[in-house]
Each structure stands twice: as structure tokens, then as C-alpha cells.
């Protein structure tokens, strides 16, 4: 029995998102919960039947066939009281066309289109940011609620509440790909959401751990789905894929044996994965040659990441080129975060005073008003030039304003190391 449950769990994780996408296409996004229930019924039937009769020769095929039959039964039971997908309603209400219509929607090409529709739906700008990741993990990545609890370290009630809110929000949305004139804007939202999912894995916001590789891998898998579709992929898609690979190549060197962050200047570069760098450079080259009708935000972020990754050691990082790339990124995004990061790069070119002035000039920006980042960076830069009093003062300010325990520990270790370095140099 344990083996059967394990097998069903594996199939659910790998294939439930595709099947849910098809069922949502058939029923319409306003019947999303009906699609979920239909899918769950198919997996429940598999568990009962396989325990009694053994695992079939083609387990996934069995579940797909059961899901089709379950969909047909659901439509028959609900057609007098439920309206399904607008363009399929008449076909689904007729017994003559019901079976063939459902069968057609489960073909490989239609499944692929439905997966893409589901990505756009899950990344819709209307979804509250705190609800996006749980919904993406459940709907696009095939996580069970228990798995989401473990991944996000959230109580079951919170996960369920966030999922329910999102489902309610999406009832008014059509399950379709964006029209061509809105595709670039919609893709930008999708890219940003998947980038945030990756970042939640690479720089965990949770106090209890520094990283979560699973989120990074899921984000890469979803971007890969976009890349496989020529009619929607663009320069930023390729660049985002490259950016993620530049980062995940460093993953094994990023955390010490106790689970604490290791800064990039202290990482063991022998642990960096060369094969990921190769993939990243290939896709950055594709981005470079792709048509330029997008924001280019991820293109310049990938160029910055490449400079960090191609340096033989931290000291030989091409900081001047990184400053130039940040200038382009700032022109595109007008992001105060990009300005903060550029200031760090300026500091490492040797012009610490200009870097400090840049941070002081933007520290009052409305989006940074309550952020710990400006103070943390000022602490770092003051430590770099040996100003112990200012470094610790800004560090105390940063701790008061926020950040995780992992970030606080990393900040203090960096400050102490930089101050010791300046003392030894003098």
C-alpha cells in the first residue's frame, strides 16, 4: 500500500498541473474548484482501484483516462445548473459531442496550450503577492497542501485561506492566452512573478532557513515551459532563464554546514557548477539575438550576474562594467533597489564616497522608507573604509528596521571581517 501511495504521489506531483489545466479549460476558470474536485476524484479512484487490483501497466494513462471519464460524469451531473467554458458549452451539453470534445481537449497540443493558459492565470497581476506563491505551488507545480505547508513553513489554515482567496479572485477571469497586443505586458508580469518565486528560494524571506532550492527548480521548470512555446517566448524569457542558471550554479556554495549564508566574496568557487554557466551563456546569447520589443530588465540583470560568475575570484570582478549594466537597468526600471545595488558596485570600484552619497540620496524614497537595506549597505561600505563607529551605528539601524536573522548574521560577519581587513592593511 505504501508503494502505491508513493507512486500516486509522484504522478500527482509530476502531472496533476497538466491535467488540472485541461479540466479548467473544459469547465472554465469560474468552475476552478469543480476542476480540482474532478481531478482529486480521479486520483482517489486510482488509489482505491490499484490497492484492490494492483498497479496497471501504464499508471499515468490510467489516471488520464479516469480523469476524462470523471470530467464527462461531472458535466452530465451539472449541465442543467452550471455553465462551462463559453466556447465549449454547446458541445459539452450535447451527448452527441460530449465525449469527443473532452477527448479532443486531452490531446498533447491542447494540453500544452492549457498549461500556458494556466501560467498566465496563476501569475495574473490581480492576485495578491502573498497568495501567489502558494497558488503557483498548488496549481502549476502539483504540490499538495501538506507539501506547501512544509515548503512555506505556514500552518494549514493559512495555506487554505490564501488558496481560497485566490480562487475567488480568479472566478471573473477568462482562461485564455493574452491577445497579441497585450502579450508583452502579460509576459512581463509572468516573468516577474516567476523571478520572485526563484528569489524566494535563493534568498529566503523565512527566519528559519537561508534558502529553498525546490522553489528555484520549480521556477526554472516554469520558465522552461515558456521557452518551449515559440509564439510567446521573447528576449526577457531567454534572459530570465539565463539569470536563474547563473544564480543556481552558485547554490551549493551559498550556505555553510550550519545553514547560514556565505557572501559571494567568501564562496568556494570550485563548487560553482560549470554546466549551469554553459546553459546560462547559451540562453544569454539567444536573448542577445532575439527581437528587442521587451523591457530588457532581465537581460541586464543576467549580464550583471554573468560578470560575477565569470570572475576568477572576487577581487577580479569587473566592477566598472557592472556599474554600467546597472545604469542601463536603472534607465529601464527606475528601481531604487537597482540604485542601491549599483552603489555597492561603485563602492567596490574604489569610489566609496560616491557610493555612500548615492545611498543617502535615495534612502528617503517611499519604497525604501521602512527598508533595512540602505542602512545595511551603509554599514557595509563604512566598514569597508574602516569607519567602525559609523558601520556599527548603521548596522544597529538596519536590525531595527527589519531583515531576517540570517541577514543580520551575514551583515555583522561582513562588517567585522571588513573592519579587521582595514586594520591589518593599516
FISETOR-548912 format. One record per residue (C-alpha): residue number from 1; x, y, z; residue in one letter. Coordinates in nm, 3 decimals. Layout:
BEGIN
+------+---------+---------+---------+------+
! resi !      xx !      yy !      zz ! resn !
+------+---------+---------+---------+------+
!  NUM !       X !       Y !       Z !    A !
...
+------+---------+---------+---------+------+
//
This chain:
BEGIN
+------+---------+---------+---------+------+
! resi !      xx !      yy !      zz ! resn !
+------+---------+---------+---------+------+
!    1 !   0.000 !   0.000 !   0.000 !    X !
!    2 !   0.286 !   0.235 !   0.085 !    X !
!    3 !   0.437 !   0.186 !  -0.263 !    X !
!    4 !   0.103 !   0.262 !  -0.431 !    X !
!    5 !   0.057 !   0.582 !  -0.227 !    X !
!    6 !   0.412 !   0.683 !  -0.311 !    X !
!    7 !   0.357 !   0.618 !  -0.684 !    X !
!    8 !   0.030 !   0.815 !  -0.686 !    X !
!    9 !   0.204 !   1.099 !  -0.501 !    X !
!   10 !   0.480 !   1.104 !  -0.764 !    X !
!   11 !   0.230 !   1.112 !  -1.051 !    X !
!   12 !   0.032 !   1.386 !  -0.877 !    X !
!   13 !   0.348 !   1.596 !  -0.837 !    X !
!   14 !   0.462 !   1.548 !  -1.198 !    X !
!   15 !   0.133 !   1.550 !  -1.390 !    X !
!   16 !  -0.156 !   1.693 !  -1.188 !    X !
!   17 !  -0.084 !   2.050 !  -1.304 !    X !
!   18 !  -0.124 !   1.949 !  -1.671 !    X !
!   19 !  -0.447 !   1.761 !  -1.603 !    X !
!   20 !  -0.587 !   2.043 !  -1.391 !    X !
!   21 !  -0.511 !   2.286 !  -1.673 !    X !
!   22 !  -0.714 !   2.075 !  -1.918 !    X !
!   23 !  -1.004 !   2.038 !  -1.676 !    X !
!   24 !  -1.002 !   2.414 !  -1.609 !    X !
!   25 !  -1.009 !   2.473 !  -1.985 !    X !
!   26 !  -1.314 !   2.247 !  -2.018 !    X !
!   27 !  -1.506 !   2.374 !  -1.715 !    X !
!   28 !  -1.392 !   2.740 !  -1.731 !    X !
!   29 !  -1.193 !   2.928 !  -1.466 !    X !
!   30 !  -1.519 !   3.021 !  -1.290 !    X !
!   31 !  -1.553 !   2.648 !  -1.214 !    X !
!   32 !  -1.193 !   2.606 !  -1.098 !    X !
!   33 !  -1.292 !   2.427 !  -0.778 !    X !
!   34 !  -1.505 !   2.185 !  -0.981 !    X !
!   35 !  -1.198 !   2.110 !  -1.194 !    X !
!   36 !  -0.994 !   2.049 !  -0.878 !    X !
!   37 !  -1.261 !   1.818 !  -0.732 !    X !
!   38 !  -1.280 !   1.621 !  -1.058 !    X !
!   39 !  -0.904 !   1.573 !  -1.059 !    X !
!   40 !  -0.900 !   1.468 !  -0.693 !    X !
!   41 !  -1.174 !   1.214 !  -0.763 !    X !
!   42 !  -0.962 !   1.061 !  -1.040 !    X !
!   43 !  -0.665 !   1.020 !  -0.807 !    X !
!   44 !  -0.887 !   0.884 !  -0.529 !    X !
!   45 !  -1.027 !   0.622 !  -0.768 !    X !
!   46 !  -0.672 !   0.527 !  -0.866 !    X !
!   47 !  -0.577 !   0.472 !  -0.502 !    X !
!   48 !  -0.879 !   0.250 !  -0.430 !    X !
!   49 !  -0.867 !   0.053 !  -0.757 !    X !
!   50 !  -0.491 !  -0.006 !  -0.753 !    X !
!   51 !  -0.496 !  -0.124 !  -0.392 !    X !
!   52 !  -0.761 !  -0.380 !  -0.484 !    X !
!   53 !  -0.641 !  -0.482 !  -0.831 !    X !
!   54 !  -0.275 !  -0.389 !  -0.850 !    X !
!   55 !  -0.097 !  -0.110 !  -1.039 !    X !
!   56 !  -0.186 !  -0.102 !  -1.413 !    X !
!   57 !   0.080 !  -0.130 !  -1.682 !    X !
!   58 !   0.050 !   0.241 !  -1.767 !    X !
!   59 !  -0.035 !   0.421 !  -1.438 !    X !
!   60 !  -0.042 !   0.773 !  -1.584 !    X !
!   61 !  -0.252 !   0.661 !  -1.881 !    X !
!   62 !  -0.498 !   0.501 !  -1.636 !    X !
!   63 !  -0.531 !   0.827 !  -1.440 !    X !
!   64 !  -0.572 !   1.035 !  -1.758 !    X !
!   65 !  -0.846 !   0.803 !  -1.883 !    X !
!   66 !  -1.016 !   0.816 !  -1.542 !    X !
!   67 !  -0.991 !   1.197 !  -1.540 !    X !
!   68 !  -1.161 !   1.210 !  -1.883 !    X !
!   69 !  -1.441 !   0.981 !  -1.766 !    X !
!   70 !  -1.474 !   1.175 !  -1.441 !    X !
!   71 !  -1.498 !   1.501 !  -1.641 !    X !
!   72 !  -1.776 !   1.356 !  -1.857 !    X !
!   73 !  -1.965 !   1.234 !  -1.546 !    X !
!   74 !  -1.921 !   1.576 !  -1.381 !    X !
!   75 !  -2.055 !   1.757 !  -1.688 !    X !
!   76 !  -2.357 !   1.526 !  -1.711 !    X !
!   77 !  -2.433 !   1.577 !  -1.342 !    X !
!   78 !  -2.400 !   1.957 !  -1.360 !    X !
!   79 !  -2.504 !   2.065 !  -1.709 !    X !
!   80 !  -2.851 !   2.184 !  -1.608 !    X !
!   81 !  -2.714 !   2.411 !  -1.333 !    X !
!   82 !  -2.361 !   2.501 !  -1.447 !    X !
!   83 !  -2.225 !   2.694 !  -1.742 !    X !
!   84 !  -1.892 !   2.560 !  -1.863 !    X !
!   85 !  -1.626 !   2.721 !  -2.089 !    X !
!   86 !  -1.806 !   2.967 !  -2.318 !    X !
!   87 !  -1.681 !   2.826 !  -2.648 !    X !
!   88 !  -1.738 !   2.463 !  -2.541 !    X !
!   89 !  -2.073 !   2.485 !  -2.362 !    X !
!   90 !  -2.291 !   2.373 !  -2.656 !    X !
!   91 !  -2.057 !   2.086 !  -2.742 !    X !
!   92 !  -2.045 !   1.970 !  -2.381 !    X !
!   93 !  -2.421 !   1.986 !  -2.332 !    X !
!   94 !  -2.489 !   1.757 !  -2.628 !    X !
!   95 !  -2.450 !   1.381 !  -2.574 !    X !
!   96 !  -2.350 !   1.354 !  -2.942 !    X !
!   97 !  -2.040 !   1.567 !  -2.897 !    X !
!   98 !  -1.963 !   1.546 !  -2.524 !    X !
!   99 !  -1.722 !   1.251 !  -2.535 !    X !
!  100 !  -1.531 !   1.360 !  -2.846 !    X !
!  101 !  -1.499 !   1.718 !  -2.718 !    X !
!  102 !  -1.348 !   1.605 !  -2.387 !    X !
!  103 !  -1.121 !   1.360 !  -2.573 !    X !
!  104 !  -1.000 !   1.637 !  -2.805 !    X !
!  105 !  -0.909 !   1.863 !  -2.512 !    X !
!  106 !  -0.678 !   1.593 !  -2.375 !    X !
!  107 !  -0.460 !   1.581 !  -2.688 !    X !
!  108 !  -0.093 !   1.674 !  -2.643 !    X !
!  109 !  -0.111 !   2.004 !  -2.833 !    X !
!  110 !  -0.417 !   2.122 !  -2.641 !    X !
!  111 !  -0.262 !   2.021 !  -2.307 !    X !
!  112 !   0.042 !   2.236 !  -2.387 !    X !
!  113 !  -0.176 !   2.538 !  -2.469 !    X !
!  114 !  -0.373 !   2.484 !  -2.148 !    X !
!  115 !  -0.053 !   2.472 !  -1.942 !    X !
!  116 !   0.041 !   2.812 !  -2.083 !    X !
!  117 !  -0.307 !   2.950 !  -2.009 !    X !
!  118 !  -0.271 !   2.826 !  -1.653 !    X !
!  119 !   0.065 !   3.003 !  -1.610 !    X !
!  120 !  -0.087 !   3.333 !  -1.721 !    X !
!  121 !  -0.383 !   3.281 !  -1.491 !    X !
!  122 !  -0.169 !   3.200 !  -1.186 !    X !
!  123 !   0.061 !   3.497 !  -1.248 !    X !
!  124 !  -0.220 !   3.746 !  -1.305 !    X !
!  125 !  -0.146 !   4.089 !  -1.163 !    X !
!  126 !  -0.478 !   4.083 !  -0.973 !    X !
!  127 !  -0.350 !   3.812 !  -0.738 !    X !
!  128 !  -0.225 !   3.942 !  -0.405 !    X !
!  129 !   0.156 !   3.886 !  -0.385 !    X !
!  130 !   0.134 !   3.684 !  -0.061 !    X !
!  131 !  -0.115 !   3.449 !  -0.227 !    X !
!  132 !   0.078 !   3.396 !  -0.550 !    X !
!  133 !   0.343 !   3.150 !  -0.436 !    X !
!  134 !   0.104 !   2.909 !  -0.255 !    X !
!  135 !  -0.129 !   2.916 !  -0.557 !    X !
!  136 !   0.155 !   2.859 !  -0.805 !    X !
!  137 !   0.293 !   2.570 !  -0.598 !    X !
!  138 !  -0.050 !   2.407 !  -0.583 !    X !
!  139 !  -0.168 !   2.477 !  -0.938 !    X !
!  140 !   0.145 !   2.484 !  -1.153 !    X !
!  141 !   0.383 !   2.265 !  -0.955 !    X !
!  142 !   0.149 !   1.994 !  -0.827 !    X !
!  143 !   0.221 !   2.047 !  -0.456 !    X !
!  144 !  -0.026 !   1.903 !  -0.209 !    X !
!  145 !  -0.143 !   2.133 !   0.071 !    X !
!  146 !   0.081 !   1.941 !   0.312 !    X !
!  147 !   0.378 !   1.995 !   0.080 !    X !
!  148 !   0.301 !   2.368 !   0.059 !    X !
!  149 !   0.286 !   2.385 !   0.440 !    X !
!  150 !   0.632 !   2.227 !   0.459 !    X !
!  151 !   0.775 !   2.437 !   0.176 !    X !
!  152 !   0.649 !   2.772 !   0.310 !    X !
!  153 !   0.656 !   2.680 !   0.680 !    X !
!  154 !   0.298 !   2.801 !   0.712 !    X !
!  155 !   0.008 !   2.649 !   0.910 !    X !
!  156 !  -0.253 !   2.454 !   0.712 !    X !
!  157 !  -0.527 !   2.707 !   0.785 !    X !
!  158 !  -0.319 !   2.993 !   0.638 !    X !
!  159 !  -0.239 !   2.797 !   0.322 !    X !
!  160 !  -0.604 !   2.704 !   0.269 !    X !
!  161 !  -0.720 !   3.061 !   0.330 !    X !
!  162 !  -0.474 !   3.201 !   0.075 !    X !
!  163 !  -0.571 !   2.942 !  -0.185 !    X !
!  164 !  -0.940 !   3.012 !  -0.133 !    X !
!  165 !  -0.894 !   3.388 !  -0.171 !    X !
!  166 !  -0.709 !   3.337 !  -0.496 !    X !
!  167 !  -0.971 !   3.105 !  -0.639 !    X !
!  168 !  -1.240 !   3.359 !  -0.559 !    X !
!  169 !  -1.038 !   3.633 !  -0.728 !    X !
!  170 !  -0.995 !   3.430 !  -1.046 !    X !
!  171 !  -1.361 !   3.341 !  -1.097 !    X !
!  172 !  -1.406 !   3.654 !  -1.307 !    X !
!  173 !  -1.102 !   3.583 !  -1.528 !    X !
!  174 !  -1.117 !   3.403 !  -1.860 !    X !
!  175 !  -0.895 !   3.100 !  -1.908 !    X !
!  176 !  -0.716 !   3.215 !  -2.221 !    X !
!  177 !  -0.387 !   3.338 !  -2.360 !    X !
!  178 !  -0.346 !   3.717 !  -2.379 !    X !
!  179 !  -0.438 !   3.881 !  -2.710 !    X !
!  180 !  -0.126 !   3.970 !  -2.918 !    X !
!  181 !  -0.132 !   4.342 !  -2.834 !    X !
!  182 !  -0.129 !   4.260 !  -2.459 !    X !
!  183 !   0.113 !   3.967 !  -2.473 !    X !
!  184 !   0.435 !   4.159 !  -2.398 !    X !
!  185 !   0.283 !   4.324 !  -2.089 !    X !
!  186 !   0.135 !   3.994 !  -1.969 !    X !
!  187 !   0.467 !   3.816 !  -2.024 !    X !
!  188 !   0.640 !   4.086 !  -1.820 !    X !
!  189 !   0.407 !   4.008 !  -1.528 !    X !
!  190 !   0.466 !   3.634 !  -1.568 !    X !
!  191 !   0.844 !   3.684 !  -1.580 !    X !
!  192 !   0.833 !   3.900 !  -1.266 !    X !
!  193 !   0.622 !   3.650 !  -1.069 !    X !
!  194 !   0.846 !   3.355 !  -1.164 !    X !
!  195 !   1.152 !   3.567 !  -1.083 !    X !
!  196 !   1.003 !   3.632 !  -0.736 !    X !
!  197 !   0.936 !   3.259 !  -0.690 !    X !
!  198 !   1.301 !   3.189 !  -0.776 !    X !
!  199 !   1.420 !   3.465 !  -0.542 !    X !
!  200 !   1.212 !   3.325 !  -0.256 !    X !
!  201 !   1.420 !   3.010 !  -0.296 !    X !
!  202 !   1.754 !   3.181 !  -0.348 !    X !
!  203 !   1.710 !   3.450 !  -0.078 !    X !
!  204 !   1.453 !   3.302 !   0.159 !    X !
!  205 !   1.242 !   3.557 !   0.346 !    X !
!  206 !   1.179 !   3.299 !   0.619 !    X !
!  207 !   1.363 !   3.334 !   0.951 !    X !
!  208 !   1.414 !   2.959 !   0.977 !    X !
!  209 !   1.622 !   2.896 !   0.664 !    X !
!  210 !   1.850 !   3.080 !   0.427 !    X !
!  211 !   1.749 !   2.910 !   0.102 !    X !
!  212 !   1.495 !   2.673 !  -0.055 !    X !
!  213 !   1.633 !   2.508 !  -0.369 !    X !
!  214 !   1.299 !   2.349 !  -0.454 !    X !
!  215 !   1.146 !   2.690 !  -0.533 !    X !
!  216 !   1.439 !   2.772 !  -0.762 !    X !
!  217 !   1.396 !   2.444 !  -0.950 !    X !
!  218 !   1.020 !   2.491 !  -0.986 !    X !
!  219 !   1.067 !   2.845 !  -1.120 !    X !
!  220 !   1.324 !   2.724 !  -1.375 !    X !
!  221 !   1.084 !   2.450 !  -1.487 !    X !
!  222 !   0.803 !   2.700 !  -1.542 !    X !
!  223 !   1.025 !   2.938 !  -1.740 !    X !
!  224 !   1.129 !   2.638 !  -1.949 !    X !
!  225 !   0.761 !   2.583 !  -2.039 !    X !
!  226 !   0.750 !   2.939 !  -2.172 !    X !
!  227 !   1.072 !   2.888 !  -2.369 !    X !
!  228 !   0.925 !   2.583 !  -2.544 !    X !
!  229 !   0.646 !   2.794 !  -2.694 !    X !
!  230 !   0.774 !   3.000 !  -2.992 !    X !
!  231 !   0.461 !   3.214 !  -3.015 !    X !
!  232 !   0.515 !   3.372 !  -2.672 !    X !
!  233 !   0.886 !   3.345 !  -2.585 !    X !
!  234 !   1.082 !   3.671 !  -2.604 !    X !
!  235 !   1.420 !   3.821 !  -2.513 !    X !
!  236 !   1.333 !   3.857 !  -2.144 !    X !
!  237 !   1.225 !   3.490 !  -2.125 !    X !
!  238 !   1.566 !   3.376 !  -2.251 !    X !
!  239 !   1.741 !   3.629 !  -2.026 !    X !
!  240 !   1.542 !   3.523 !  -1.717 !    X !
!  241 !   1.630 !   3.158 !  -1.785 !    X !
!  242 !   1.997 !   3.260 !  -1.813 !    X !
!  243 !   1.978 !   3.469 !  -1.495 !    X !
!  244 !   1.831 !   3.179 !  -1.297 !    X !
!  245 !   2.108 !   2.948 !  -1.418 !    X !
!  246 !   2.384 !   3.195 !  -1.329 !    X !
!  247 !   2.241 !   3.206 !  -0.977 !    X !
!  248 !   2.161 !   2.838 !  -0.922 !    X !
!  249 !   2.512 !   2.747 !  -1.040 !    X !
!  250 !   2.634 !   2.902 !  -0.713 !    X !
!  251 !   2.374 !   2.738 !  -0.491 !    X !
!  252 !   2.595 !   2.474 !  -0.328 !    X !
!  253 !   2.850 !   2.736 !  -0.219 !    X !
!  254 !   2.593 !   2.976 !  -0.081 !    X !
!  255 !   2.517 !   2.820 !   0.259 !    X !
!  256 !   2.752 !   2.676 !   0.522 !    X !
!  257 !   2.712 !   2.346 !   0.707 !    X !
!  258 !   2.503 !   2.520 !   0.973 !    X !
!  259 !   2.260 !   2.662 !   0.717 !    X !
!  260 !   2.388 !   3.021 !   0.723 !    X !
!  261 !   2.453 !   3.240 !   0.419 !    X !
!  262 !   2.804 !   3.270 !   0.280 !    X !
!  263 !   2.865 !   3.601 !   0.096 !    X !
!  264 !   2.983 !   3.580 !  -0.264 !    X !
!  265 !   3.334 !   3.704 !  -0.180 !    X !
!  266 !   3.375 !   3.408 !   0.060 !    X !
!  267 !   3.217 !   3.136 !  -0.152 !    X !
!  268 !   3.423 !   2.839 !  -0.272 !    X !
!  269 !   3.415 !   2.893 !  -0.648 !    X !
!  270 !   3.524 !   2.533 !  -0.708 !    X !
!  271 !   3.169 !   2.437 !  -0.603 !    X !
!  272 !   3.013 !   2.650 !  -0.875 !    X !
!  273 !   2.850 !   2.433 !  -1.146 !    X !
!  274 !   3.017 !   2.491 !  -1.481 !    X !
!  275 !   2.739 !   2.315 !  -1.673 !    X !
!  276 !   2.487 !   2.570 !  -1.546 !    X !
!  277 !   2.714 !   2.854 !  -1.659 !    X !
!  278 !   2.727 !   2.697 !  -2.006 !    X !
!  279 !   2.345 !   2.684 !  -2.019 !    X !
!  280 !   2.322 !   3.041 !  -1.887 !    X !
!  281 !   2.560 !   3.175 !  -2.152 !    X !
!  282 !   2.377 !   2.989 !  -2.430 !    X !
!  283 !   2.047 !   3.147 !  -2.334 !    X !
!  284 !   2.202 !   3.488 !  -2.282 !    X !
!  285 !   2.332 !   3.464 !  -2.639 !    X !
!  286 !   1.980 !   3.373 !  -2.754 !    X !
!  287 !   1.848 !   3.676 !  -2.566 !    X !
!  288 !   2.109 !   3.896 !  -2.731 !    X !
!  289 !   1.996 !   3.791 !  -3.079 !    X !
!  290 !   1.620 !   3.792 !  -3.004 !    X !
!  291 !   1.397 !   4.075 !  -3.121 !    X !
!  292 !   1.408 !   4.368 !  -2.880 !    X !
!  293 !   1.044 !   4.458 !  -2.811 !    X !
!  294 !   1.058 !   4.400 !  -2.435 !    X !
!  295 !   1.179 !   4.583 !  -2.126 !    X !
!  296 !   1.526 !   4.420 !  -2.124 !    X !
!  297 !   1.521 !   4.424 !  -1.744 !    X !
!  298 !   1.620 !   4.059 !  -1.711 !    X !
!  299 !   1.872 !   4.091 !  -1.992 !    X !
!  300 !   2.077 !   4.344 !  -1.793 !    X !
!  301 !   2.029 !   4.153 !  -1.468 !    X !
!  302 !   2.169 !   3.846 !  -1.643 !    X !
!  303 !   2.466 !   4.047 !  -1.773 !    X !
!  304 !   2.539 !   4.159 !  -1.416 !    X !
!  305 !   2.515 !   3.801 !  -1.286 !    X !
!  306 !   2.748 !   3.684 !  -1.564 !    X !
!  307 !   3.019 !   3.929 !  -1.456 !    X !
!  308 !   3.006 !   3.792 !  -1.100 !    X !
!  309 !   3.022 !   3.434 !  -1.226 !    X !
!  310 !   3.298 !   3.474 !  -1.483 !    X !
!  311 !   3.543 !   3.640 !  -1.238 !    X !
!  312 !   3.825 !   3.406 !  -1.131 !    X !
!  313 !   3.797 !   3.550 !  -0.782 !    X !
!  314 !   3.606 !   3.828 !  -0.609 !    X !
!  315 !   3.892 !   4.077 !  -0.639 !    X !
!  316 !   3.900 !   4.041 !  -1.017 !    X !
!  317 !   3.529 !   4.114 !  -1.063 !    X !
!  318 !   3.477 !   4.375 !  -1.337 !    X !
!  319 !   3.301 !   4.628 !  -1.113 !    X !
!  320 !   3.317 !   4.910 !  -1.367 !    X !
!  321 !   3.124 !   4.704 !  -1.622 !    X !
!  322 !   2.873 !   4.602 !  -1.353 !    X !
!  323 !   2.818 !   4.972 !  -1.272 !    X !
!  324 !   2.748 !   5.035 !  -1.644 !    X !
!  325 !   2.499 !   4.746 !  -1.661 !    X !
!  326 !   2.322 !   4.881 !  -1.352 !    X !
!  327 !   2.298 !   5.221 !  -1.521 !    X !
!  328 !   2.105 !   5.058 !  -1.809 !    X !
!  329 !   1.889 !   4.867 !  -1.562 !    X !
!  330 !   1.807 !   5.187 !  -1.374 !    X !
!  331 !   1.710 !   5.358 !  -1.702 !    X !
!  332 !   1.464 !   5.074 !  -1.767 !    X !
!  333 !   1.318 !   5.019 !  -1.421 !    X !
!  334 !   1.385 !   5.341 !  -1.227 !    X !
!  335 !   1.423 !   5.099 !  -0.935 !    X !
!  336 !   1.565 !   5.224 !  -0.605 !    X !
!  337 !   1.681 !   4.865 !  -0.537 !    X !
!  338 !   1.888 !   4.876 !  -0.858 !    X !
!  339 !   2.036 !   5.208 !  -0.739 !    X !
!  340 !   2.129 !   5.052 !  -0.405 !    X !
!  341 !   2.297 !   4.760 !  -0.578 !    X !
!  342 !   2.475 !   4.995 !  -0.815 !    X !
!  343 !   2.605 !   5.188 !  -0.515 !    X !
!  344 !   2.764 !   4.869 !  -0.380 !    X !
!  345 !   2.932 !   4.814 !  -0.717 !    X !
!  346 !   3.054 !   5.175 !  -0.720 !    X !
!  347 !   3.197 !   5.120 !  -0.372 !    X !
!  348 !   3.393 !   4.821 !  -0.499 !    X !
!  349 !   3.540 !   5.022 !  -0.785 !    X !
!  350 !   3.716 !   5.216 !  -0.508 !    X !
!  351 !   3.487 !   5.520 !  -0.506 !    X !
!  352 !   3.326 !   5.459 !  -0.166 !    X !
!  353 !   3.237 !   5.823 !  -0.102 !    X !
!  354 !   3.026 !   5.842 !  -0.422 !    X !
!  355 !   2.861 !   5.512 !  -0.329 !    X !
!  356 !   2.766 !   5.641 !   0.017 !    X !
!  357 !   2.630 !   5.967 !  -0.129 !    X !
!  358 !   2.415 !   5.769 !  -0.376 !    X !
!  359 !   2.261 !   5.563 !  -0.097 !    X !
!  360 !   2.197 !   5.869 !   0.119 !    X !
!  361 !   2.026 !   6.040 !  -0.176 !    X !
!  362 !   1.772 !   5.757 !  -0.222 !    X !
!  363 !   1.731 !   5.631 !   0.137 !    X !
!  364 !   1.421 !   5.851 !   0.175 !    X !
!  365 !   1.248 !   5.701 !  -0.129 !    X !
!  366 !   0.893 !   5.596 !  -0.039 !    X !
!  367 !   0.957 !   5.229 !  -0.120 !    X !
!  368 !   1.270 !   5.226 !   0.100 !    X !
!  369 !   1.129 !   5.427 !   0.390 !    X !
!  370 !   1.089 !   5.121 !   0.613 !    X !
!  371 !   1.354 !   4.903 !   0.449 !    X !
!  372 !   1.663 !   4.786 !   0.634 !    X !
!  373 !   1.865 !   4.769 !   0.310 !    X !
!  374 !   2.003 !   5.128 !   0.287 !    X !
!  375 !   2.129 !   5.113 !   0.646 !    X !
!  376 !   2.277 !   4.765 !   0.595 !    X !
!  377 !   2.462 !   4.877 !   0.281 !    X !
!  378 !   2.587 !   5.195 !   0.452 !    X !
!  379 !   2.714 !   4.978 !   0.738 !    X !
!  380 !   2.897 !   4.759 !   0.486 !    X !
!  381 !   3.054 !   5.049 !   0.296 !    X !
!  382 !   3.163 !   5.230 !   0.613 !    X !
!  383 !   3.322 !   4.910 !   0.738 !    X !
!  384 !   3.499 !   4.880 !   0.402 !    X !
!  385 !   3.672 !   5.215 !   0.461 !    X !
!  386 !   3.742 !   5.138 !   0.826 !    X !
!  387 !   3.485 !   5.368 !   0.993 !    X !
!  388 !   3.398 !   5.139 !   1.282 !    X !
!  389 !   3.163 !   5.377 !   1.465 !    X !
!  390 !   2.951 !   5.451 !   1.155 !    X !
!  391 !   2.949 !   5.087 !   1.049 !    X !
!  392 !   2.806 !   4.964 !   1.380 !    X !
!  393 !   2.563 !   5.255 !   1.405 !    X !
!  394 !   2.416 !   5.180 !   1.062 !    X !
!  395 !   2.412 !   4.806 !   1.143 !    X !
!  396 !   2.203 !   4.876 !   1.454 !    X !
!  397 !   1.963 !   5.085 !   1.243 !    X !
!  398 !   1.933 !   4.805 !   0.988 !    X !
!  399 !   1.848 !   4.547 !   1.256 !    X !
!  400 !   1.579 !   4.775 !   1.397 !    X !
!  401 !   1.417 !   4.825 !   1.057 !    X !
!  402 !   1.393 !   4.459 !   0.955 !    X !
!  403 !   1.562 !   4.171 !   0.778 !    X !
!  404 !   1.588 !   3.807 !   0.884 !    X !
!  405 !   1.824 !   3.662 !   1.146 !    X !
!  406 !   2.022 !   3.510 !   0.857 !    X !
!  407 !   2.063 !   3.857 !   0.703 !    X !
!  408 !   2.162 !   4.012 !   1.037 !    X !
!  409 !   2.425 !   3.746 !   1.097 !    X !
!  410 !   2.565 !   3.785 !   0.747 !    X !
!  411 !   2.577 !   4.165 !   0.781 !    X !
!  412 !   2.764 !   4.154 !   1.113 !    X !
!  413 !   3.013 !   3.893 !   0.991 !    X !
!  414 !   3.085 !   4.102 !   0.682 !    X !
!  415 !   3.130 !   4.421 !   0.887 !    X !
!  416 !   3.370 !   4.255 !   1.132 !    X !
!  417 !   3.571 !   4.096 !   0.852 !    X !
!  418 !   3.599 !   4.423 !   0.656 !    X !
!  419 !   3.700 !   4.619 !   0.967 !    X !
!  420 !   3.968 !   4.361 !   1.050 !    X !
!  421 !   4.092 !   4.379 !   0.693 !    X !
!  422 !   4.130 !   4.760 !   0.704 !    X !
!  423 !   4.308 !   4.737 !   1.042 !    X !
!  424 !   4.555 !   4.483 !   0.907 !    X !
!  425 !   4.615 !   4.695 !   0.594 !    X !
!  426 !   4.698 !   4.999 !   0.805 !    X !
+------+---------+---------+---------+------+
//
